[in-house]
Amino acid sequence: MPKALEQQHQAQESAQTSTGQKLDWRRKISDHVAFGLLVYTGLHIFGTMTQLKTGNGSMLPYLALVILVAAIIPACRWFEMRWEGLSEEQATDPALAPAFKREVTLMWAAVVGLPVVLTLGFKGLSALF
């Protein structure tokens, strides 16, 4: 019994962050989504603005901005909603760390990769037309 209590105490201690706050996957995913949307928007606007400065008069850069609203915001919200449904006990469970890391990695790959892919794709389409 003392060994089990000691293991439970160690698990609770490892669930705390360096600031002394308890680990909460819901809060952490919300932070990642917020920062991810900021990064995505910045990258997307930078890529789109370079296309708008070319002076082609194409509607494709504007279509790319519509994709921002129509695709990435609901996708990021989906990531966040998957973690918001956790109970208080599950939200502090360190066993969810691998799943959390996997989903955050996937989200950040989309956040950084999608603006590049969209910009290159629309640039290729504008070259065709």
Summary of the structure (lengths in Angstrom):
residues: 129
radius of gyration: 20.4
end to end distance: 73.6
largest distance: 73.8
contacts: 334
relative contact order: 0.17
helix: 81%
strand: 2%
